Amino acid sequence: QKEVEQNSGPLSVPEGAIASLNCTYSDRGSQSFFWYRQYSGKSPELIMFIYSNGDKEDGRFTAQLNKASQYVSLLIRDSQPSDSATYLCAVSFDRGSTLGRLYFGRGTQLTVWP
Amino acid sequence: NAGVTQTPKFQVLKTGQSMTLQCAQDMNHNSMYWYRQDPGMGLRLIYYSASEGTTDKGEVPNGYNVSRLNKREFSLRLESAAPSQTSVYFCASSPTWGSNQPQHFGDGTRLSIL
């Protein structure tokens, strides 16, 4: 059973702060990790993906991956009210019958208040 | 570019009715997917098509059938709708099949079964 766990929140941060979203996964065979943003009533939108241990930065977003500890995180710097959304963590595997499938966490709801 | 287009956007059915959800992508992607999203459950894979001419079951296939009509189009059919199939349905596509392929989502179909 492949599990992807996220704190459902809500996570509430003030405008300009750093928001930290965490995700843990159960299978050491996990290879690829994706962060999606989903506004209420809308579809998931890809923000970032990371394959290797360490940090990957894209604008105000930084994804951090630690395969030994089986967690991946998303940092949002200088948070804005427009960042208020649910953030979905998704994990993919590279072997067996699950190759290519994405397993999603239930999402963390983020609220950025002015 | 339209990306991934789903029709209809909303639908109400009575128990026992049948319906086909349509999905088309214009990104020349090889792989396509159908998910459902329920409150508190996250996104769950129903069926997928790794490439034109192939389809496979995902995590929750019971009560559904799919057809990969051509490279662009992937439809989801409910033969005899049940209230438990009330959900938001998302179609997604990715360039090819593999663990490092980000998936891009359509706007969703909100389906209610009475």
Contacts between the chains, C-beta under 8 A, distances in Angstrom:
chain1	res1	chain2	res2	distance
A	31	B	99	4.7
A	31	B	100	7.0
A	32	B	99	4.8
A	32	B	100	4.7
A	32	B	101	8.0
A	34	B	102	6.0
A	34	B	103	7.8
A	42	B	107	7.3
A	42	B	108	7.9
A	43	B	90	6.0
A	43	B	105	4.3
A	43	B	106	6.3
A	43	B	107	5.1
A	43	B	108	5.2
A	44	B	43	7.2
A	44	B	90	7.2
A	44	B	105	5.0
A	45	B	105	7.4
A	46	B	102	5.2
A	46	B	103	7.5
A	46	B	104	6.6
A	49	B	100	7.7
A	49	B	102	5.3
A	51	B	100	6.0
A	88	B	42	7.3
A	88	B	43	7.1
A	90	B	43	7.9
A	92	B	99	4.2
A	92	B	100	7.2
A	92	B	101	7.8
A	93	B	99	5.8
A	94	B	98	7.5
A	94	B	99	4.0
A	94	B	100	7.9
A	99	B	97	7.6
A	99	B	98	7.1
A	99	B	99	6.2
A	100	B	31	7.1
A	100	B	48	7.7
A	100	B	50	6.5
A	100	B	97	4.7
A	100	B	98	5.5
A	100	B	99	6.1
A	100	B	101	6.8
A	101	B	45	6.1
A	101	B	48	7.2
A	101	B	58	7.0
A	102	B	33	8.0
A	102	B	43	7.9
A	102	B	45	7.3
A	102	B	103	6.1
A	104	B	42	4.7
A	104	B	43	4.2
A	104	B	44	7.7
A	105	B	42	6.1
A	106	B	40	6.5
A	106	B	41	6.9
A	106	B	42	4.2
A	107	B	42	6.4
